[in-house]
Amino acid sequence: MTNLLGLTGGGTVVLAVLLLLGISAGTVICWNRLSVLGRWVWPARAALFGASQLSAIVVTALVLNNAFVFYQSWAELFGAHPKQDRPAAAAGLIDARLAPELKLHARLGLGTTTTLDVPGTVSGVRTGPALVYLPPQYGDPAYADRAFPVVELLDGFPGSPYTWFRTLHLATVMNGLIATGRSVPFVIVAPVQNVDSPHDTECVNVPGGPQVDDYLTYDVRSAVEHNLRVSTAPGQWAVMGDSTGGYCAADIALQHTALFGAAVSISGYDAPAHDGTTGNLWGKHPAQADFYSPLWLMQHRQVGPMRLLLTATRRDSTAYNASVRLSAAARPPVAVSTLVLPEGGHNFATFAAELPAAFGWISHNVATALAPIPTVDGLSPQPAIPSRPKHHPVRGRGAETVKLATR
């Protein structure tokens, strides 16, 4: 009975539909009879009409949640999300402009958030500035000669760089992780990924359209290296994203192993989506979709050295199945680690819980290992054990599921 009447249980939807039908029927039957209430007739009718509309919304929400698993239980819907467990810890051109703020924040142990223009020199893309997080050490005189490692962040669709800082509270998370030794002091850049909104480009070079892949790789890297005190070594750069951004991170990293040393896909998928938000990205060249599929790349191309972390929850079937397929397809020199949670939906609460583990994993794989990697519900990233894949890449519905789940 518990499963039947759970948030994703069939019985819950049936009860909601019966309630909708009952309220709708009651509204029709009672509408004229309520005239006996005199001056209270219209408030009563409004209440009945509002109840019927509310019940319709509840039915719609339940059906959508069953399809996309935004929340997998009543407890998660009302605030019970994966819990973070944190083990104990064992000058660029922009520097002068930010010098007073950087020095103050260094003394306070706080990172500095600023903006950075990213000209589309290679791609031709014109869009808004990226958001940048500079760690407290960036303004510390003791680190004046340090070239910092970099993490590039890619958001989902629809989304913007502000998603990381306002919804996922990136600066606060990083200040805590760095202060307690669970993350190295990264410079973090979150560029505008959705450069053709309201159309989703899936971070690819669209034939005859925006060259988003070039923008997120060559243009972003050039702007960061020219304006900030960062490392230029490929092994010191990582890319991470959630949902659509998770797919983009895996795809970009596997295509550009000369630019990145590691990637994290948080609830991402393994092939470019094709739905109403993307339209026909490929025009008369549909075969190009394969070249932007992380799964196809690992199955058919010799990919250079790459360390890849895939996170998912078992309830988020699209992301989970993608992580299984990618893990099975991985061959040296690609090394895959996975973090699979038993509970949690495709939502920001789950993504936020996984962020500390993701940055801890990057710290151990891109820079110098510090404290043990934070865990989520007692779980930490583990090396994937390759096995023979049982499924083929998901096209259409599977990819569409994750795309819609970001909304």
C-alpha positions in Angstrom: 0.0 0.0 0.0 2.9 2.3 0.8 4.3 2.1 -2.8 0.8 2.2 -4.3 0.1 5.5 -2.6 3.6 6.8 -2.9 4.3 10.0 -4.8 5.1 8.0 -7.9 2.6 5.3 -7.2 -0.2 4.4 -9.6 -2.8 4.5 -6.8 -2.0 8.2 -6.1 -2.7 9.2 -9.7 -5.9 7.2 -9.7 -7.1 8.8 -6.5 -6.2 12.3 -7.8 -8.1 11.6 -11.0 -11.2 10.4 -9.1 -11.0 13.5 -6.9 -10.9 15.7 -10.0 -13.8 13.9 -11.6 -15.8 14.1 -8.3 -15.2 17.8 -7.8 -15.9 18.6 -11.5 -19.2 16.6 -11.3 -20.1 18.2 -8.0 -19.5 21.7 -9.5 -21.8 21.0 -12.4 -24.5 19.4 -10.2 -24.4 22.1 -7.5 -23.9 25.2 -9.6 -27.5 26.2 -9.9 -28.6 24.7 -6.6 -26.2 27.1 -4.8 -28.5 30.0 -5.6 -30.3 29.2 -2.3 -27.3 30.7 -0.6 -28.2 34.2 -1.5 -25.3 36.6 -1.4 -22.9 33.7 -0.7 -23.7 32.0 -4.0 -20.8 33.4 -5.9 -18.2 32.8 -3.2 -19.4 29.2 -3.1 -19.3 28.8 -6.8 -15.8 30.4 -6.9 -14.6 27.9 -4.3 -16.0 25.0 -6.3 -14.4 26.3 -9.5 -11.0 26.9 -7.7 -11.1 23.4 -6.2 -11.7 21.8 -9.7 -8.8 23.8 -11.1 -6.5 22.9 -8.2 -7.3 19.2 -8.6 -6.6 19.4 -12.3 -3.2 21.0 -11.5 -2.5 18.2 -9.0 -3.3 15.5 -11.5 -1.0 17.2 -14.1 1.8 17.6 -11.6 1.6 13.9 -10.6 1.6 12.7 -14.2 4.6 14.8 -15.1 6.4 13.8 -11.9 5.8 10.1 -12.7 7.3 10.6 -16.2 10.3 12.6 -15.2 10.9 11.8 -11.5 11.5 15.4 -10.3 10.8 14.0 -6.8 10.7 10.3 -6.1 8.9 10.3 -2.7 6.6 12.4 -0.5 9.5 12.9 1.9 11.7 14.4 -0.9 8.9 16.6 -2.1 8.6 18.1 1.4 12.4 18.7 1.9 14.1 15.3 2.6 17.1 15.3 0.2 20.5 13.5 0.1 22.7 14.6 3.0 26.3 15.7 2.7 28.8 14.0 5.0 32.2 15.8 5.1 35.1 13.8 6.5 37.8 15.7 8.5 40.6 17.2 6.5 44.1 15.3 7.0 48.0 38.0 -11.9 46.1 38.3 -14.5 44.8 41.5 -16.2 41.9 41.5 -13.8 44.0 41.4 -10.7 44.7 45.2 -10.5 41.0 46.1 -10.8 40.0 43.8 -8.0 43.1 44.2 -5.8 41.5 45.8 -2.8 38.5 43.4 -2.8 40.8 40.4 -3.3 43.0 41.4 -0.3 40.1 41.9 2.0 38.5 38.6 1.0 41.8 36.8 1.5 41.9 38.0 5.1 38.3 37.0 5.6 38.7 33.6 4.0 36.1 34.4 1.3 36.1 34.0 -2.4 35.5 36.8 -4.8 32.8 36.7 -7.5 33.1 38.8 -10.6 32.3 38.9 -14.3 34.5 38.2 -17.3 33.8 39.1 -20.9 34.4 36.2 -23.3 34.7 37.5 -26.8 33.7 34.9 -29.5 37.1 35.3 -31.2 37.1 31.8 -32.6 33.4 30.9 -32.6 31.9 34.2 -33.6 29.4 33.8 -30.7 28.2 37.0 -29.0 26.6 36.7 -25.6 26.8 38.0 -22.0 29.7 37.8 -19.6 30.8 34.7 -17.7 30.6 34.6 -13.9 33.9 33.9 -12.2 34.7 32.7 -8.7 38.2 33.5 -7.4 39.2 31.5 -4.2 40.4 33.3 -1.1 44.0 32.4 -1.9 43.8 34.4 -5.1 44.3 37.7 -3.3 46.7 36.2 -0.7 50.3 37.6 -1.2 51.6 34.1 -0.3 50.0 32.8 -3.5 51.0 35.7 -5.7 53.1 33.4 -8.0 50.5 30.6 -8.0 48.8 29.5 -11.2 45.5 28.2 -10.1 43.6 25.2 -11.5 40.4 25.9 -13.3 36.9 24.3 -13.3 34.5 25.4 -16.1 30.8 25.0 -15.1 28.0 24.4 -17.6 24.3 24.8 -16.6 21.3 22.9 -17.7 18.6 24.1 -20.1 17.0 26.5 -19.6 19.5 28.1 -17.3 22.3 30.7 -16.9 25.6 31.1 -15.0 23.5 32.6 -12.2 22.0 29.1 -11.5 25.3 28.0 -10.0 25.6 31.1 -7.7 22.0 31.8 -6.8 20.3 28.4 -6.8 23.3 26.1 -5.9 25.1 28.8 -3.8 28.5 27.9 -5.3 30.5 30.6 -3.6 29.3 29.6 -0.2 30.0 25.9 -0.9 33.5 26.6 -2.2 34.4 28.9 0.7 33.5 26.1 3.1 35.2 23.3 1.1 38.4 25.3 0.6 38.5 26.4 4.3 38.2 22.8 5.5 40.7 21.4 3.0 38.1 19.3 1.1 38.8 21.2 -2.1 41.9 22.9 -3.6 41.4 26.6 -4.4 40.0 26.5 -7.9 39.3 29.4 -10.1 35.8 28.7 -11.4 34.3 30.1 -14.6 30.6 29.7 -15.5 30.2 31.0 -19.1 26.9 31.6 -20.9 26.1 28.2 -22.4 22.6 28.8 -23.7 23.7 31.4 -26.3 20.7 30.9 -28.6 17.8 31.0 -26.1 15.0 29.9 -26.3 16.7 27.3 -28.6 18.9 24.6 -27.0 22.1 24.1 -28.9 23.3 21.1 -26.8 26.7 22.9 -26.7 27.5 21.8 -30.2 28.8 23.5 -33.3 25.5 23.8 -35.1 25.8 23.5 -38.9 25.0 26.9 -40.2 24.3 28.1 -36.6 26.1 29.1 -33.4 29.5 27.4 -32.9 28.9 26.8 -29.2 31.5 24.0 -28.8 34.2 26.4 -30.1 32.9 29.1 -27.7 32.9 26.9 -24.6 36.4 25.5 -25.3 38.7 27.8 -27.2 37.1 31.2 -26.5 36.4 30.6 -22.8 39.9 29.2 -22.2 41.5 32.1 -24.1 39.6 34.7 -22.1 40.4 33.1 -18.7 44.1 32.6 -19.5 44.5 36.2 -20.7 42.8 37.8 -17.7 43.4 35.5 -14.7 46.3 33.9 -13.0 45.6 30.3 -14.0 47.4 27.2 -15.1 47.6 26.5 -18.8 48.3 22.8 -18.3 45.4 20.6 -19.7 45.6 18.4 -16.5 44.8 21.5 -14.4 41.5 22.2 -16.2 38.2 20.4 -15.5 34.7 20.9 -16.9 31.5 20.1 -14.9 27.8 20.4 -15.5 24.3 19.3 -14.4 21.6 17.8 -16.6 22.1 19.2 -20.1 25.3 20.7 -18.8 26.4 17.3 -17.5 26.0 15.9 -21.0 27.9 18.9 -22.4 30.7 18.4 -19.9 31.3 14.8 -20.8 31.0 15.5 -24.5 33.4 18.5 -24.5 35.9 16.7 -22.3 36.0 13.6 -24.5 36.3 15.7 -27.6 39.0 18.0 -26.3 41.3 15.8 -24.1 44.1 18.2 -25.0 42.3 21.0 -23.1 40.8 19.2 -20.1 42.1 16.6 -17.7 38.8 15.7 -16.0 35.0 16.1 -16.3 32.0 15.6 -14.0 28.5 14.9 -15.4 25.9 15.5 -12.8 22.7 13.7 -13.9 23.7 14.1 -17.5 22.9 11.9 -20.5 25.1 10.2 -23.2 23.8 11.5 -26.5 22.6 14.9 -27.8 18.9 15.4 -27.2 16.4 16.0 -30.0 13.1 17.6 -29.0 11.0 20.7 -29.2 13.7 22.9 -27.6 16.5 21.8 -29.9 14.7 21.5 -33.1 16.7 20.0 -35.9 20.3 20.8 -34.9 21.9 18.9 -37.7 19.9 20.0 -40.8 21.1 17.9 -43.7 23.9 16.4 -41.7 22.2 14.0 -39.2 25.3 11.8 -38.9 27.0 14.7 -37.1 25.0 13.8 -34.0 27.2 10.8 -33.5 30.3 13.0 -33.2 28.7 14.8 -30.2 27.7 11.6 -28.4 30.0 10.7 -25.5 28.8 7.1 -25.8 29.5 6.9 -29.6 32.9 8.5 -29.1 34.0 6.0 -26.5 32.7 3.1 -28.6 34.1 4.1 -32.0 37.0 6.5 -31.5 40.3 6.3 -29.7 39.8 8.9 -27.0 42.8 10.5 -25.3 43.4 10.4 -21.5 40.4 11.5 -19.5 39.1 11.1 -16.0 35.3 11.2 -15.9 32.9 11.2 -12.9 29.3 10.3 -13.6 26.7 11.0 -10.9 23.1 9.8 -10.9 20.3 8.5 -8.7 18.6 5.2 -9.4 15.2 7.0 -9.5 16.5 9.2 -12.3 16.5 6.4 -14.8 17.7 8.4 -17.8 20.9 9.6 -16.1 21.4 6.3 -14.3 21.1 4.3 -17.5 23.5 6.7 -19.3 26.1 6.2 -16.5 25.8 2.4 -16.9 26.3 2.6 -20.6 29.2 5.0 -20.4 30.9 3.0 -17.7 30.6 -0.1 -19.8 32.0 1.6 -22.9 35.0 3.1 -21.1 38.4 1.8 -22.1 41.9 3.1 -21.2 43.1 5.8 -21.2 39.5 6.9 -20.2 39.0 6.2 -16.5 35.4 6.5 -15.2 34.2 6.9 -11.7 30.6 6.8 -10.6 28.5 8.1 -7.7 25.0 6.5 -7.8 22.6 7.5 -5.0 19.7 5.2 -4.1 17.3 8.1 -3.6 16.8 11.6 -5.1 15.1 13.1 -8.1 16.4 15.1 -11.1 16.4 18.4 -9.2 18.6 21.1 -7.8 18.4 19.7 -4.2 20.1 16.5 -5.5 22.6 18.4 -7.6 23.5 20.6 -4.6 24.1 17.6 -2.4 26.5 16.1 -4.9 28.6 19.3 -5.5 31.0 18.8 -2.5 31.7 15.2 -3.6 32.3 16.4 -7.2 34.7 19.1 -6.2 36.5 16.8 -3.8 36.8 14.2 -6.6 38.2 16.9 -9.0 40.7 17.9 -6.3 42.0 14.4 -6.1 42.2 14.0 -9.9 43.2 17.3 -11.3 45.2 19.0 -8.5 46.8 17.9 -5.2 44.8 15.5 -3.1 43.8 17.0 0.2 41.1 15.7 2.6 39.0 12.7 1.9 36.3 13.2 -0.7 33.0 14.3 0.9 30.3 11.7 0.8 26.6 11.8 0.0 24.3 9.5 2.0 27.5 7.7 3.0 28.5 7.1 -0.6 31.6 8.5 -2.5 32.7 8.3 -6.1 34.1 4.8 -7.0 36.0 3.6 -10.1 33.5 2.1 -12.5 33.9 -1.6 -13.4 33.5 -2.0 -17.1 30.9 -4.5 -18.3 29.4 -5.5 -21.6 26.8 -2.8 -22.5 23.3 -4.2 -22.7 21.6 -1.2 -24.4 22.2 1.2 -27.3 22.3 5.0 -27.0 19.0 6.5 -26.1 17.6 8.8 -28.8 14.4 10.7 -28.6 12.4 9.8 -25.5 15.3 9.1 -23.2 17.2 12.3 -24.0 14.0 14.2 -24.0 13.2 13.0 -20.5 16.3 14.6 -19.0 15.8 17.8 -21.0 12.3 18.3 -19.7 13.3 17.4 -16.2 15.5 20.5 -15.9 12.6 22.8 -16.2 
